[in-house]
Amino acid sequence: MSKVIMYHYIRNFNKNLPYLNFLHIRDFKKQINYFKKEKEGLAKIQDNLDEILKKKKFILTFDDGLKDHLKIAKYLKKKNILGLFFITGQQFLNSDFLSIHKLHLIFGKFPIKKIYNIILKNKIKINYNKKSLGVFKLQKNFLDKKNPHSEKNLKIFLKTTLNNLQGSNRKIIDKIFDNLFLKKDQKKIFKNFYLNKKDIKYLDKIGMIIGSHGFDHNVLSKKNYSNQKEDIISSCKILSNILGKEIKYFCYPYGGSNVFNKNTIKILKKIKIKYCFNVNSKNWTQKSNKLSIPRYDCNEFKFGKIYKYN
């Protein structure tokens, strides 16, 4: 039984993103040392992924193709530790942030009141879903100073609502983002946000495994067969063209029991994807579905606490 661990942002504190949730790189290194001392130990670069299952190892995975991961990969190489890096494709075609990352940057840089005031000032209409609308109805004024929970409720409302707009309504996210970040600043941030082609080649060269994380990081099961096929195949093709070899590993955006369906599996089998990784706090055993390998979040283990601005 192996334990597969999932990571996202791993960095030092950045004063330009004071509200971003992340794992401090200091704690990441502590967690790595903790895993090393455990009975299972960590999967090594020279290990065959097919054989790791039998050896009962900790396997490290990193999602979203973030620039953070370049420094992490260098650290793993130094320690002879295997890492699996799952990368999206959209940013290579349009040089723009994925909607999910625009939200991370919006909520990571600005206090909730400023985000709300920008929405009001620019008369940005948000299509409320039932869940977020319920929170909205809890109070007449989110910024009521007499209500100690007003700001917290506003944060819940905005995050819940905007997270559900990443599909057809992502233009709303774009509008909020463009009102908060100047175009020249967007370009600077973008350059240092994602791994570039050179970085990906380097990761592959030093023995890391590269896999697809979908094209635009939207839930695949919400797309029809044709759109799922385009998403999966295009994302794999982009990475395949960068590395000059076929992509055999995939990781479902978001993860969970409802993020893929029969169409997804059919497409993945057709293009001969070997392993697919999901999110589910269970061990990877010989009985596990190879197209839905469970992963633990790093914060489920010692030293994995995410840094949060209170």
C-alpha positions, 0 to 999 in steps of 0.5 A, a space after each residue: 500500500 502506497 500513499 500518494 500526496 498532493 501539493 499545490 502552492 509551496 513557497 515563502 510568504 509573499 507580501 504581494 499576495 498576503 491572503 494566499 493559502 500556501 504550504 511554506 517551503 520550510 514546512 514542506 522540507 520538514 514534511 519530506 524529512 518526516 516521510 523519510 523517517 516513516 516505515 514506507 519511505 519516499 519513492 526514489 527517482 530511479 524507482 519504476 512507478 509500476 513497482 512502487 505499489 509493491 514497495 509501500 512508498 510515499 509518492 509526491 504529486 504536484 498540481 497545476 504546473 506552478 512556477 513554485 514547483 521548479 524550485 521544488 523539483 530541484 530540491 527533489 533531485 538533490 534528495 533523489 526523490 521522485 515527483 509527479 507534476 501534473 500540468 494544464 495546457 491552456 496557458 501555453 496557447 493564450 498566455 493567460 491565467 486559468 480562471 481558477 488561478 485568477 480567483 486565487 490571485 484575486 482573493 490572495 492579493 486583496 482584502 474581501 472588502 475591496 473585491 466587493 467594492 470593485 464589483 459594486 463600483 463596476 456594476 458587475 452582475 453575478 448570477 447567484 446559485 442557490 447555495 450562495 444566494 442563501 448566504 446572501 440573504 442572511 443579511 441585508 448589508 455584507 459590510 454592516 459594522 454592527 454584524 461581526 460575521 458580515 465580512 466572513 459571510 461576504 467571503 463565503 458568498 463571493 468564493 462560493 459564487 465565483 468558483 461556480 462561474 469558471 465554466 460558461 460565465 468565466 467572463 465575470 471572473 475576467 472582468 473582476 480580475 481586469 479591474 483589480 490587476 493592470 495589464 502590465 502587472 498581469 504580464 509580470 505575474 504570469 511570467 513567474 506564475 507557471 512553469 514554461 516549456 524550458 522548465 518542463 523539459 528540465 523536470 523531465 530531464 532530471 527524472 520527474 514524471 510529467 502528466 496532464 491536468 486537463 486543458 483549462 482545469 474545469 470539471 470534465 464531467 460537466 462537459 459533453 463527450 466531444 468537449 471532454 475529448 478535446 480537453 483531454 487530447 489537446 492538453 496531452 498533445 501540448 505536453 507531448 509536443 514539448 517533451 517529444 514523447 507520449 503522455 501516459 499520466 493524467 490527473 483530474 482537475 479538482 478531484 472527487 467522485 463526481 469529476 469524471 464519468 464513463 465518457 472520461 474513462 472511455 477517452 482516457 483508455 482510447 489514448 492509452 493513459 496508464 494511470 489517472 490520479 484523483 483526490 480521496 484520502 485512501 492508500 493506493 493498493 493493488 485493488 485500486 482503480 488505475 484510472 482513479 488512484 486516490 491521493 491525500 492532501 498534504 495537510 492531512 500529515 504532520 507539517 502539512 498545515 497550510 499558511 493562512 492569513 487570519 
